[in-house]
Amino acid sequence: MPKLLNISNPPHPRTVYWTLVAAGSGVILLAGLTLNPSASGWISEAAQAEFASTMPAEPAPVQIAQPAAMVRTVRAE
């Protein structure tokens, strides 16, 4: 049975604590925003604004590039 790797420098307990506090705060904030009736309206309006048009934009007119001057070659003899 393989042994677990030995961690020579484990993270500081205070770092772990603040990471969990930040993640928990983010979850509570996200839950509060999604459960708030006015915030759900904001989310709905934002999604409708993002996907407002189903028609693609008209393509720009195609312009074919023309050379500015005639290309000339020189023979070295």
C-alpha positions in Angstrom: 0.0 0.0 0.0 1.6 3.4 -1.1 2.2 5.9 1.6 1.0 9.5 1.3 3.6 12.1 0.3 5.3 13.8 3.1 4.6 17.6 3.0 7.7 19.3 4.2 6.2 22.8 4.4 2.4 22.6 5.3 0.4 25.8 5.0 0.0 28.0 8.0 -3.2 27.5 9.9 -4.1 31.1 9.7 -3.9 30.9 5.8 -6.2 28.0 5.8 -8.6 29.8 8.1 -8.8 33.0 5.9 -9.2 30.9 2.8 -12.2 29.2 4.3 -13.6 32.5 5.5 -13.3 34.0 2.0 -14.9 31.0 0.4 -17.7 30.9 2.9 -18.3 34.7 2.4 -18.5 34.2 -1.3 -21.0 31.4 -1.0 -23.2 33.4 1.4 -23.0 36.5 -0.9 -23.9 34.4 -4.0 -26.8 32.7 -2.2 -28.0 36.1 -0.9 -27.9 37.6 -4.4 -29.7 34.7 -6.1 -32.4 34.4 -3.4 -33.1 38.2 -3.4 -36.2 38.8 -5.7 -34.8 42.1 -7.1 -31.4 40.6 -7.7 -33.0 37.7 -9.7 -34.6 40.4 -11.9 -31.1 41.9 -12.4 -29.7 38.6 -13.4 -32.6 38.0 -15.8 -32.3 41.4 -17.4 -28.5 40.9 -17.8 -29.0 37.5 -19.5 -31.6 39.0 -21.9 -29.3 41.9 -22.7 -26.5 39.5 -23.4 -28.5 37.4 -25.8 -30.9 40.1 -27.1 -30.6 39.5 -30.8 -30.9 36.1 -32.5 -30.1 37.7 -35.9 -26.5 37.9 -36.9 -25.0 41.3 -37.7 -24.8 42.2 -41.3 -21.4 41.5 -42.8 -19.3 44.4 -43.8 -18.9 44.9 -47.6 -16.0 43.0 -49.1 -13.2 45.2 -50.5 -10.6 43.5 -52.6 -7.2 45.0 -52.2 -5.5 46.5 -55.3 -1.8 46.8 -55.6 -0.5 50.4 -55.4 2.0 50.0 -58.2 3.0 47.5 -60.8 5.5 45.0 -59.6 8.7 45.0 -61.7 11.6 42.5 -61.7 15.2 43.2 -62.5 17.5 40.7 -64.1 21.1 40.5 -62.9 23.4 39.3 -65.7 
